[in-house]
Amino acid sequence: MFNNISILGSTGSIGTQTLEVCRNFGIKIVGLAAGSNIELIKQQILEFRPLYASVDSKEDAQTLSEMVNGSGTKVVWGQEGIRQVASVDAAECVVSAIVGIAGLIPTLEAIKAGKHIALANKEVLVTAGEIVTSEIKKRNLMLLPVDSEHSAIFQCLMGNSQQEVNKVILTASGGPFLHMGREELEKVTPAMALKHPNWEMGSKITIDSATLMNKGLEVIEAKWLFEMEPEQIEVVVHPQSIIHSMVEYNDTSVIAQMGLPDMKLPIQLALTWPNRMNGGLDPLDLLKVAKLEFVKPDYENFRCLGLAYEAIKIGGTMPAALNGANEVAVSLFLKGEISFLGIPKLIEKVMFRHSLIKNPTLEDILNTDTEVRKLSMEVRS
């Protein structure tokens, strides 16, 4: 169990739930990084009294400093502020929960400062998996998954040899449009897509879940977390979200991790590892669940999943291109500027036009992200 942690993305869905877990177990918060929600981070500062708290802008930092005067927390801002939160000496572990590629550099800063990582940001490994995992191994640090699916795989691998794994099976809820045909999907609105049937999440990840891009990003993430080839990563739709993922071994045994859909469970496991502790979560009652269903993903109507498989098979900067185009596409959809089915169309156009770099540096990855965002705006029509 970690005694002192920093949280990158403290006012988001994962960040606020992480603080609930820390409150339950008496884990000390030494650093908080947020965006522009200064009212919420003010409340967090006054309760948890971190050494550092970071916000996006200098103006917000000045306002926040006045609001928490006397708390003992140093308020910082911008990229340098996030870096300070990520690398504060007292932190043993950093929870990486900033949405999108914006979480990449702070997570690398934390690793370079010798911090274990509880990873809730898919894009860190999607865009720079080889670089990040190499830095983790070099420093003999732990990269603990917070995603419910990857936490499940992590648990299913315990006590077994990696060489005996046949494949991992990621489960997907299917989102709110599981049984819709193409004509219905053409009419999907942002309000409809933001209503997930099982999970309460931020807007970006909720749209990704609806398009199945979330599962595609998890496929790429699983490759780096568990050293798997794309052919060893299977996706099945499981609408009940009770089995969070599975591992099939070479003797055909399949081990699954089950539980109610509650993100506090994988967060708790990452922060209290290697212990299992009672955090007061509701137990699973199989008699109430009654049935568990499994369906093959619809790769035709939910093209994003197939595009993610294509990106990881190509490798190099292609996953970063996929991710950058998706972030733009989701933003445009939420603004009503493209349709729901326009999301994979835009991503595919960008991937087709992207100039691939096979063995990218960190600079190459960041440049790719900048370039594909510009390209995405050019090809959106």
Steps between C-alpha positions, in 0.01 A plus 500: 500500500622848415500755781553817294377566146453777245203513264518640147143586402353532849171665400403245236300181550800280584662772709197556722449126546870461586453756774207298635727196522775705668249634751393143586852371555674807641735537203667842508473726196820695436417640156190585296485614138179624340390710205276800557248372756641713778193471722534120520877495542460764774280255691754222439787715626315601816419137579822322404763778546744393226845652476434614141190567290512593134246661266518595133537877505695758697180697561321197649807425711493852647129472574541155652793615716276759661220245549725252683722748681629343823448140382873434465458407133720663239289583194682469167383513139554391140729224378763583760236474770389156384866394492541605863194301604618197301849501650446622859751317722246372753287313243560126474242455224340731243148438374501595132142603418536804273287442190673453165858539384529795741578237765806362319772748599392528868494120527850475355615772743362294788678187375828685461458625857479138616126480565287190458207565265133415545392544140147614417598679180486270196663749267834488684561145377303535177724779376834413661475147637852391413658813648295491820543129572873526429535783754299299757721192456820706509408630846344177629168675569145368504246593233169411664190503278193690618273425203256232616586274204875520543472468876302182435771359273765600753312298763440202269873477427599483867702193588518376142773498239474752216628228267192291574254767384318429178305827479331771703131574453388860551131541570302796367158613616412587141393847606149641459466409131585131509199385295466797266534473124674748275193712429435547871866576569489779242247678724689467830540830687763594760232490772413142404866393489575646843252263670708192575296203625745379769775750581522863609798656322623824345358612167797402282529143628120462489495587127797266446300225668205566270718477185704203641815712460542467875540127451736558210721719717489229767623244245805718434549561871479127572780432251740714702379417849511123453749459212241347268480491122179646347400147394499399869248769596136419439197723563156368590191704575359426846203733565474435874858621575535240777798310357758772456743294291647151469823314429509174304796270569656244269321214679168670395422614857340846510533712814264796538473787746146600598338779696239772483587787263667740746828673415590534866588130509790512246612835645504350847693192386768715331549719808496221759699248294612232584227484766126455458307717742134554577400840369130463569407432137185307414563126447394314188177300534493251211137414568404861431711508185323183381667478158821594322498560123781514245481631143752548221578870440342662193813609315303635205277751681754571775804552279716662769589164657635366172695820439672459837606145411634632167693776676676270747588249229659780294670639811736795509314831512174354366342445846583864586338608173192291580478651848546861391241467223257338743538778756418758233213292360340454842526874567338581165221249564427646843474843337258363241741564211526138381270199532552198723605291199716791389739420787654183343482657153716791612746272681538273197569798272772623735661157534507464120677836460735471797874481422609206715818504710590141593727555802385832643662707769289684755539813287372309195192390694423851623552640149271231359228601745529866396500416130206260505287747695557753224437235234182390677355850470591506131332167413195522727254584222 
